[in-house]
Structure formats: structure tokens, C-alpha cells
Amino acid sequence: MSLFWIVIRQFAENEAMATSKKVITREEWEKKLNDVKIRKEDMNKLVMNFLVTEGYVDAAEKFRMESGAEPEIDLATITDRMAVKKAVQCGNVEDAIEKVNDLNPEILDTNPQLFFHLQQQRLIELIRNGKVEEALEFAQEELAPRGEENQSFLEELERTVALLAFEDVSNCPVRDLLDISQRLKTASEVNAAILTSQSHEKDPKLPSLLKMLMWAQDQLDEKAAYPRINDLSTAMLEDPPI
């Protein structure tokens, strides 16, 4: 549990029955923070978890040497996972599928939604490159059969094929499928599936803790005025308006 969360929860509980806000001075707040002891080992694990999950293999290796924190998975697998992610981000979906199968063929065999989304991304890339006939053939042979078995897949397929109905995609209501954000979305889904197959969390813990911090501060705002962190990038305490 994060240091801020412990302190904030403590104050929230103490002030739960208060009818007016209590003013907490910076001195009092900082003393409470300093009284909470966080083990350096736990902080190192949190950092390593973020580096591994996000795929910063070089940074993870350097951090392991400097801190002694051991990653939960083999760092060599990060390179392979990032190669898959990069392939999708670059639009090389066939290459990405091949790399996933090299890593673990069960990932796609047991995840029909992921496989469909990769195939959908292949279709999008064909349309992006102006290969209309090839796109139609691919949609009919590879995606249509899956759409017949799954209503959600069918709706996504119809939405994707709609791109072909517009000569100027800037006027297409589904033009967002051609945005780089769509590639990133698919790449993120593949990345999460690979991590899950390696018995690792698909999301890093640090962002979740930061979200918890902001939520906890919002809860405490109703009970007290205290030095607050408004900018997570600096983590500086800002005195409340009096």
C-alpha cells in the first residue's frame, strides 16, 4: 500500500464524523508522511514491475544490477514481446502473428477475440494501402466465417468494411480505424495477452497506485484542507487555499 494512501485513509477515518473541514498544516502533514515507513525493497519491486510490464528491457537489466531487484519473468522474453508489439504498431500484422505463434501458439488458439482483432488489423492495413480487391477477398475468406459465429465480430467486420465505401476516408464515420491509435490499441491487446500467458500482470502496478492516490485525495477533500499533490509529474505538495 502506498505511503500517501495510508496517510490519507487515516485522516479520512479520523474526520469521517466531522461536520466541517479540518485544516491540516504542512508541518503536521509531512510529519504523518515521515511516520509511515516504506521498505526500499517494496519500492524497487514496484519500479521493476513497471519496467518489465512496459517492456523497458535495458532499463530493467540496469535497474536489476543497481538495486538487486529480480524481475518476475525472464528479461529475454521482453525483447520478443516488444518485437511483436512493434510489428503491430508498424502495420506488419502477419509478422506479428508469426512471432506470437513462435512465442506460444496457445495464445491465439485460446483467444479468438485477440486473433480476430489481429485479422481485423490486417484488413485495415490492406485498405490503408489501397489493396481493395485483396481486402475484400481477405474479409470474405478469413473474417466473414468468424462473423457468422459471433455477432460482435460481425459488427466489427461490417464497421471495418465500411471504409471501402468512401473514396475520401476523411468523410467516413469510421475513419478512426485508420488512425495510429487503432494500431496502438491492437498492439496493447497483444502485449497484455502475452503477459497473461507468462503469468504476469497485464498492467503495471504503478499507474493503478497513482489513480488510487488521486481518488483518495478526492475523498479526503470532502473532510479536510491539507497539502495536496496536484501534479503527479513533480509530486510536489501544494498548500490548500485558506
C-alpha positions as CSV (number, residue, x, y, z in Angstrom):
1,M,0.0,0.0,0.0
2,S,1.4,3.4,-0.9
3,L,2.5,5.9,1.7
4,F,0.1,8.6,0.6
5,W,-2.8,6.1,0.7
6,I,-2.1,5.1,4.2
7,V,-1.9,8.6,5.5
8,I,-4.9,9.8,3.6
9,R,-7.0,6.9,4.7
10,Q,-6.0,7.6,8.3
11,F,-7.1,11.2,8.1
12,A,-10.3,10.3,6.3
13,E,-11.3,7.9,9.0
14,N,-10.5,10.4,11.8
15,E,-12.6,13.1,10.1
16,A,-15.4,10.9,9.0
17,M,-17.8,12.3,11.6
18,A,-16.7,15.9,11.3
19,T,-19.2,18.4,10.3
20,S,-16.7,20.9,9.0
21,K,-13.3,20.6,7.3
22,K,-10.3,20.3,9.4
23,V,-7.2,22.3,8.3
24,I,-4.1,20.2,8.3
25,T,-0.8,22.2,8.3
26,R,2.1,21.3,6.1
27,E,4.2,20.5,9.2
28,E,1.6,18.1,10.5
29,W,1.1,16.5,7.1
30,E,4.8,16.0,6.4
31,K,5.2,14.5,9.9
32,K,2.5,12.0,9.2
33,L,4.1,11.1,5.9
34,N,7.5,10.7,7.5
35,D,6.0,8.4,10.2
36,V,4.9,5.9,7.5
37,K,7.8,3.6,6.7
38,I,8.0,2.1,3.2
39,R,10.6,-0.6,2.6
40,K,13.1,0.2,-0.2
41,E,12.7,-3.4,-1.4
42,D,9.0,-2.8,-2.0
43,M,9.7,0.4,-3.9
44,N,12.3,-1.5,-6.0
45,K,9.8,-4.2,-6.8
46,L,7.3,-1.6,-7.9
47,V,9.8,0.0,-10.3
48,M,10.9,-3.3,-11.7
49,N,7.3,-4.3,-12.2
50,F,6.7,-1.1,-14.3
51,L,9.9,-1.6,-16.4
52,V,9.1,-5.2,-17.1
53,T,5.4,-4.7,-18.0
54,E,6.1,-1.7,-20.2
55,G,8.9,-3.5,-22.0
56,Y,12.0,-1.4,-21.0
57,V,14.4,-4.3,-21.1
58,D,17.6,-2.3,-21.0
59,A,16.4,-0.2,-18.1
60,A,15.2,-3.3,-16.3
61,E,18.6,-5.0,-16.7
62,K,20.4,-1.9,-15.4
63,F,18.0,-1.5,-12.5
64,R,18.5,-5.1,-11.5
65,M,22.2,-4.6,-11.4
66,E,22.0,-1.4,-9.4
67,S,19.2,-2.4,-7.0
68,G,19.3,-6.2,-6.8
69,A,15.6,-6.4,-7.5
70,E,14.8,-9.5,-9.5
71,P,12.2,-9.4,-12.3
72,E,9.3,-11.8,-12.1
73,I,9.9,-13.1,-15.7
74,D,13.0,-13.8,-17.8
75,L,14.1,-10.4,-19.3
76,A,14.9,-12.2,-22.6
77,T,11.2,-12.6,-23.2
78,I,10.7,-8.9,-23.0
79,T,12.6,-8.4,-26.3
80,D,10.4,-11.0,-28.0
81,R,7.3,-9.4,-26.7
82,M,8.3,-5.9,-27.7
83,A,9.1,-7.2,-31.2
84,V,5.5,-8.4,-31.5
85,K,4.2,-5.1,-30.2
86,K,6.4,-3.1,-32.6
87,A,5.3,-5.2,-35.6
88,V,1.7,-4.4,-34.9
89,Q,2.4,-0.7,-34.4
90,C,4.2,-0.6,-37.8
91,G,1.3,-2.4,-39.5
92,N,3.2,-5.7,-40.0
93,V,0.4,-7.8,-38.7
94,E,1.3,-11.1,-40.4
95,D,4.8,-10.8,-38.9
96,A,3.3,-10.1,-35.5
97,I,1.1,-13.2,-35.7
98,E,4.1,-15.4,-36.7
99,K,6.1,-14.0,-33.8
100,V,3.2,-14.6,-31.3
101,N,3.0,-18.2,-32.5
102,D,6.7,-18.6,-32.1
103,L,6.4,-17.4,-28.5
104,N,3.4,-19.5,-27.6
105,P,0.9,-20.8,-30.2
106,E,-1.7,-21.3,-27.4
107,I,-2.0,-17.5,-27.1
108,L,-4.0,-17.2,-30.3
109,D,-5.5,-20.7,-30.1
110,T,-7.2,-19.9,-26.8
111,N,-8.1,-16.3,-27.5
112,P,-10.4,-16.0,-30.5
113,Q,-11.1,-12.3,-29.8
114,L,-7.4,-11.4,-30.0
115,F,-7.0,-13.4,-33.2
116,F,-10.0,-11.7,-34.8
117,H,-8.7,-8.3,-33.8
118,L,-5.3,-9.1,-35.4
119,Q,-7.0,-10.3,-38.5
120,Q,-9.2,-7.2,-38.5
121,Q,-6.0,-5.1,-38.3
122,R,-4.6,-7.0,-41.3
123,L,-7.8,-6.0,-43.2
124,I,-7.4,-2.3,-42.1
125,E,-3.8,-2.3,-43.4
126,L,-4.9,-3.7,-46.8
127,I,-7.5,-1.0,-47.0
128,R,-4.9,1.6,-45.9
129,N,-2.6,0.5,-48.7
130,G,-5.4,0.7,-51.3
131,K,-5.5,-3.1,-51.9
132,V,-9.3,-3.1,-52.4
133,E,-9.7,-6.5,-54.1
134,E,-7.3,-8.2,-51.8
135,A,-9.1,-6.6,-48.8
136,L,-12.5,-7.9,-50.0
137,E,-11.2,-11.4,-50.6
138,F,-9.5,-11.4,-47.2
139,A,-12.6,-10.2,-45.4
140,Q,-14.7,-12.8,-47.1
141,E,-12.4,-15.8,-46.6
142,E,-10.9,-15.0,-43.2
143,L,-13.2,-12.8,-41.3
144,A,-16.7,-13.4,-42.5
145,P,-16.8,-17.0,-41.2
146,R,-15.9,-15.8,-37.8
147,G,-18.6,-13.1,-38.0
148,E,-21.2,-15.7,-38.7
149,E,-20.3,-17.3,-35.4
150,N,-20.1,-14.2,-33.3
151,Q,-22.4,-11.2,-33.6
152,S,-19.8,-8.8,-32.1
153,F,-17.2,-9.9,-34.6
154,L,-19.8,-9.4,-37.4
155,E,-20.5,-5.8,-36.3
156,E,-16.7,-5.0,-36.1
157,L,-16.2,-6.5,-39.6
158,E,-19.1,-4.5,-41.1
159,R,-17.7,-1.4,-39.5
160,T,-14.2,-2.1,-41.0
161,V,-15.5,-2.9,-44.5
162,A,-17.4,0.4,-44.4
163,L,-14.1,2.1,-45.1
164,L,-14.2,0.7,-48.6
165,A,-17.4,2.7,-49.3
166,F,-15.7,6.0,-49.2
167,E,-13.2,7.3,-51.7
168,D,-12.3,10.1,-49.3
169,V,-11.9,8.4,-45.9
170,S,-11.9,11.8,-44.2
171,N,-15.7,11.8,-44.7
172,C,-16.0,8.2,-43.4
173,P,-17.7,7.9,-40.0
174,V,-15.3,5.0,-39.1
175,R,-12.1,6.8,-40.2
176,D,-10.8,6.3,-36.7
177,L,-9.9,2.8,-37.7
178,L,-7.1,4.2,-39.9
179,D,-5.7,6.2,-37.1
180,I,-2.4,5.2,-35.4
181,S,-4.5,4.8,-32.2
182,Q,-6.1,1.7,-33.7
183,R,-2.7,0.1,-34.2
184,L,-1.7,1.0,-30.7
185,K,-5.0,-0.4,-29.3
186,T,-4.4,-3.8,-31.0
187,A,-0.7,-3.8,-30.0
188,S,-1.7,-3.2,-26.4
189,E,-4.2,-6.1,-26.5
190,V,-1.5,-8.4,-27.9
191,N,1.0,-7.3,-25.3
192,A,-1.5,-7.9,-22.5
193,A,-2.2,-11.4,-23.8
194,I,1.5,-12.3,-23.9
195,L,2.0,-11.1,-20.4
196,T,-1.0,-13.1,-19.2
197,S,0.4,-16.2,-20.8
198,Q,3.6,-15.7,-18.8
199,S,1.6,-15.4,-15.6
200,H,2.4,-11.7,-15.3
201,E,0.0,-8.9,-14.7
202,K,-1.1,-7.3,-18.0
203,D,-0.9,-3.8,-16.5
204,P,1.8,-2.2,-14.3
205,K,1.0,-1.6,-10.7
206,L,2.4,2.0,-10.5
207,P,-0.4,3.7,-12.6
208,S,-3.0,2.0,-10.5
209,L,-1.4,3.3,-7.3
210,L,-1.4,6.8,-8.8
211,K,-5.0,6.6,-9.7
212,M,-5.7,5.3,-6.1
213,L,-3.8,8.3,-4.8
214,M,-5.9,10.8,-6.8
215,W,-9.1,9.1,-5.8
216,A,-8.1,9.1,-2.1
217,Q,-7.3,12.8,-2.2
218,D,-10.7,13.5,-3.7
219,Q,-12.3,11.6,-0.9
220,L,-10.2,13.5,1.7
221,D,-11.0,16.8,0.1
222,E,-14.5,16.5,1.5
223,K,-13.2,16.2,5.0
224,A,-10.1,18.3,5.3
225,A,-7.9,21.0,3.8
226,Y,-4.4,19.7,3.5
227,P,-1.2,19.9,1.4
228,R,-2.2,18.2,-1.8
229,I,-0.4,16.7,-4.8
230,N,-1.9,18.2,-7.9
231,D,0.9,17.4,-10.4
232,L,1.9,13.8,-10.4
233,S,4.9,14.6,-12.6
234,T,6.5,16.6,-9.8
235,A,4.7,15.1,-6.7
236,M,5.1,18.5,-5.0
237,L,2.8,19.2,-2.1
238,E,0.7,22.3,-2.6
239,D,-0.7,24.2,0.4
240,P,-4.5,24.4,0.4
241,P,-6.2,27.8,-0.1
242,I,-7.3,29.2,3.3
